[in-house]
Amino acid sequence: MTHVPALVVGGGISGLVCGYALRRAGVDALVVEAARRAGGLIRSERCDGYLLELGPQSFSGTEPIRELCGELGIAEQLVEAPARAPRYLLVNGELRAVPLSPPAFFASSLFSPKTKWSLVRDIFSRTTPPEPDESMAEFTRRRFTAELLDKLVGPFVSGIYAGDAEKLSLRAAFPQVHEAERAAGSVIRGMIRLAKAKRRAATADGVRSAKRQRPTLQTFREGNETLVRALAEKLGAALRMGTSVVAIQRAAASANVSARFALTLKTGEASEQITAEHVVIAAGTDVAARLLQEVAADVSSALAGVEYAPIAVVSLGYAESAVGRALDGFGFLTPRSTGLRTLGTVWNSSLFEGRAPEGQVLLTSFVGGATDPEAASLGESELSALVHRELAPVLKLQGGPAFAKVTTYVQALPQYNLGHAARMERVEKAVAEVPGLFLAGNYWRGPAIGACVEQGLAVAAAIAAKR
């Protein structure tokens, strides 16, 4: 029977980073992925001259990602979006720039005096967040206004989590905001304190100035999947595709005292038995819940309660001359009050070079999410027609798209809904009672690529420290 010091189940970004970091630390790790390709939702594809992102469109260039790219030899392939690219909201059929600074917010006609006053009131008031949990919608109405929820908070919740602000937990999805009010009695004062504390910590550690450390919106010249391919190349034979884990059990007592787990792997029609000292489940919660029924029943039952939102990614290409509005920014988000089904649209070819053929533009829109799950079940032609129909008046489009591709994910993003933080606390305590077991994934510390990278590195460091 084969024995490995560490087995990582799942070849998404969390599992790939964890496996790579383990092997870099001298731990002989094996990563297994049931699909025929690695990367999970991170998918880049060239089609008819377009460079499509079929999952996340970009990522925040955090310091851990920069360091990882340097180690992998792909740092020179990073490209940044224009730092001042405006974001827009669709309000009353018109694209309005999101005010991203306090002066811009108070000068903007996008929000009423009541909403502006609510921010001033927050600075001078002192409140305590309710227990045990509060939705983003409840929080925004309590601290600010329903208008801010409709026009800004709700759309951004859809943009980040594809979630429903009425269900999404503030504490789980935006823990810094919750902590800011809890510590300072004011969201704004608390956030200012947190920012100052980070700058002091950076200075104490001898890190470069906070201004230079500020994350920027990035991707790679050949798409986000560049990172996946680089990690897969480094892992080499230590990454096995098309291999699923059928069962995990506690290992029977044997001469090999480091064998804590016995696993059954399946590749095609062939099955094999393997033992491992450490097991990292870096797959979705449905897979983790199924595999941990015998090893950690409490973890299994808690993870089974995590909900996911479906998403359809609709990539449309147009002749530049057919677009009647300047695509001078990041793109736009759509408040649910508009009645449109398109959650938002990214103007890819305005952010990064080489995303569309000469004279063409690439627009990527998202449909579905927690507020409209049925939309993701529509056919590809229906979805592309729906998005074009809703984009046409906004961008003053003349004629249909020259290119269309639709990619649907039934389980796209985990929902950090009410009770999620408490659920994860229970999971963390239960996992700690099973020596050698670790979890990683986008349901744990945030769905962003950067958050998954950091978690993968942290799990690898925890395992390496135990050896």
C-alpha positions, 0 to 999 in steps of 0.5 A: 500500500502506498503511503504519502506524508500529505494528500491534498484532495482538490486541484482548485487554486487552494489545493494547488497552492497548498500542494506546491507550498508543502513540497517547497517546504520539503513535505512529499505531498500528492494532489489529486483532482477528479476533473481532467483539468486543474484550477476549478473555476479559474479558466482562461480560453482563447476563442476566435481571437478573444481571450476569455475568462470563464470564471474570475475576471481578475484578482487583487494583487496582494503581497502573497500573490506577488511573492508566489508569482515571483517564485513560480517565475511568472511575475513578469507576465502580470498586467495591471488594470488602469488604477483610476478606472471608474466603476459604474452603477446602472441607476434609472437607465443611466450609468453613474460613476461610483464615488470612491472617495469621501469628497466624491461621495458627498459631491455626487448627486447619486445619493440623497442628503439623507444617505449622506447625513447617515455617514456623517451621523456614523462618525459621531455616534456609538453603537454596538452590533447586535448578537448573534448575527446580522445580514448585510441588508439589516446592517445597512438599513440600521446604520445608514439607509435603504437607498445605500443598500439598493444603489451600492451595497446590494450591487456590490454584494452581488458582484463579490458573492453573487449573493442576497444582501438579505441573507448574507452575513455581515460578520462572515462576509465582511468581518472587518466592517463588523469588527470596526463597529464592535471596536469603535462604535462607528464603522467609519472610525473603526475602519480608519483605526484598522487602516492605521494599525495596518500601516503601523504594522507594515512600518514595524515589519520594514515593509514598503510604504502602504501606498506602494503596498496597496493591492491593484487589480491584476491578471496575466497577459495570457489570462488568470489560468497562467497561475494554475498552469505554473503551479501544475507544472511545478507539481509535475507528477505530484498532481494527478488529474482524473483521480477522485477520492472515494472514501476516507477512513481512520487508518488501522493500527500498523507498523507505520505509525504516521499513517493516520488515514486510509483512502480509496482512490479511483482513476478511471476504472482502477482503484487503489488504497493509500495511507496518509499522515495528513489530509487536506480537503480542498474541494467543495463543501458537498465533496468534503461533507461526503468524504468526512462522514466517517472521519469527522461526522460533526464537520460533515454535517456542518459543511452540508449546510453551506449553500452555493449560488449558480452563475452563468458567465456570458462573454459577448464580443462586439465591433467597437463601432457598434458600441455607442457609449465609451467603455471608459472603465471597469464596467457596471453593476446593476441594482436589483430594483432595476428588474434586470437579470444581468448582475453586472458586466465587466469591460474586459478589453478596456481593462487589459490589452489583448482581450479582443481582436483589433476593432472589437470589444469583449464584455463579460456579464453575469446572470443568476446568483442567489437572487435569481438562481433560475436564470442559470438554468436557461439555455446558452442562446437564451442567456446570450440573447437576454444579456444582449437585450439588457446591454443594448440600451445601456451601451447604445449597441447597434446590432447583435454580438459578433461573438458569444460564449456562455459558461454555467456553474451550478455551484459557483460561489459559496454563500456566507449567509446568516450563521456561516461564521458560527458554522465555521467556528464549529467546523474549526473546533471539530477539525482540531479534534482530528489530528492530521485533518485540514480544510481549505477552500473558497467557503472558508476565508473568502471567495477571492483568489487572493484569499484562497492563495493565502489559506492554501499557504497557511494550511501548508505552513501549519502542516510543515510546522508539525513535522 
